[in-house]
């Protein structure tokens, strides 16, 4: 089978704690599909509970790929994940099965769909100088050197501000220049269908609160303690997973359990807000699902993404 004759690839996105995994599992059981993780934190072996990774009983109901397969010492970039996702899709198709990619990391799905920007290797001296800047100073510099990126990015987003600044300084072109030259995406090469799972903000918040309480009671604190005991380098992405910093403060005796819950919940709600913004922008035109109505649906009912 080639191209559009292959089984469908479905993308299931949406904010955290919205019920994406349940929707994906219901669709997989109905269609015989393989489920492929598209959550940047659920790739890490160290964090099963804190990232709400599907448990063994859920994974037994359908083939699952790219869950907990990366050691915390490693980084799983969008480019690496997209390459692994393409291989997992190919494996599902080789078995004659559809593939369902589920997760809330919009950058992962966007990279899979549209490919990688061919940014040249960054000059190490430029990178070191940029990464040494306080984020406020880096963002101020970006306003002069790449105003478009500065206007788009959160001024407090250390990683993305630094990335935009190092690209324009090292290559002489803004990041948008390279992003317009992306290549290697699956859009237009495979039959892609897409949906975003949404709930009212109040309901998302309540579900996040309830889930967090269960995580903290059910072993997430011990999970983070084991992760911290590895003494990984401070720049490892796994250490930036939602809740790790707050639980680390709890373990250090800096805050109590109530403050830990409150801080993680606040960060979770902020993350939900960013995911909703992404859904309204980059995922406009995708089928909107509410979990209660999703289970009778077939993959064929999801929106077909147009060929770019």
Steps between C-alpha positions, in 0.01 A plus 500: 500500500619848422396854593129564515423127461642423844279472812411833660715687749291674766622781723326549836607819676368730772580638845635287782245319721239529225458128431704462178636160597153357564382627161804354324457163672130484411578579136786248497281221633236581239745521208782264598744792495839530666534790749812718477593746774527871409561638850849636565502392866347155457800391291717485812540170683550677834155660517202271460270627776574872488442513125179291511646240265257219415530215747560134419131411480437781251804412291381139484183609316686625189860511375679807643820662373744769623381497861780502759765399246749783566739509795493820701866565422405551136312780326212419266482789255207552267722387213595176676143429601367564148751254355398237756131573440540449125662162572215404736243603237683285245494205740124536551444523125721197438256310723209639300384717792421871531709716732369740765737762637382644830649774713494864590843604370397712205860549384545123464190464282582812301850368428363162392251665266717769347858386545821646635636848443849463345673732747880480457708393799526781751844650565598370847635840603173667405301237686709536814469879497123491447437233762696703754261794470212549746175436318387862531819621336476235229142598422596868483774414249254289303265798469772673298638202307180302430196711595256244356628224728516736798135593453395136467692351792430521871770736638560257785547190282873453549550214255301637206628857535859374508436276199360785291786731595776248434352412160486859375847578635666185369330469159419861417136406441205494741351170604194568281728496193599141573152391606367599158737241354388204708516156340432137585147523639231238443230751397402421144684166496259302720125515569501712817192563714501718808296590806544709811336394826355800682305565819392823672785669688331445837465129432862472388611669820292270719628190322860621534447560873353154559767326292781685675374400844496136389852530358641646821331229707590223259878518473592809298707640790699178527539494122655847498721410797642210298554729201683761709715229658652441156667845522440571133645815342276797575425563132333160440145553362351235728572731794275764341197269491194648667521445875863395534628835628215533749540147637876559525422800722273280712772237538748771599267614778445840339120463464230273640260266319225761471737751338634230272152419377412868457817581303473202268132572439578863416766390249262240355224756443748732330607212277137422416454864399800481263371175352157653441662795325695260278182307424314814395788602274707215360224237531212705363298288259559178694192309617408611852415207724348489843603174669145402590401512133822361357465131567246420225716675241712322242830631366321584177292761685805714580597801291724429202800730501547668160810444292725805551 
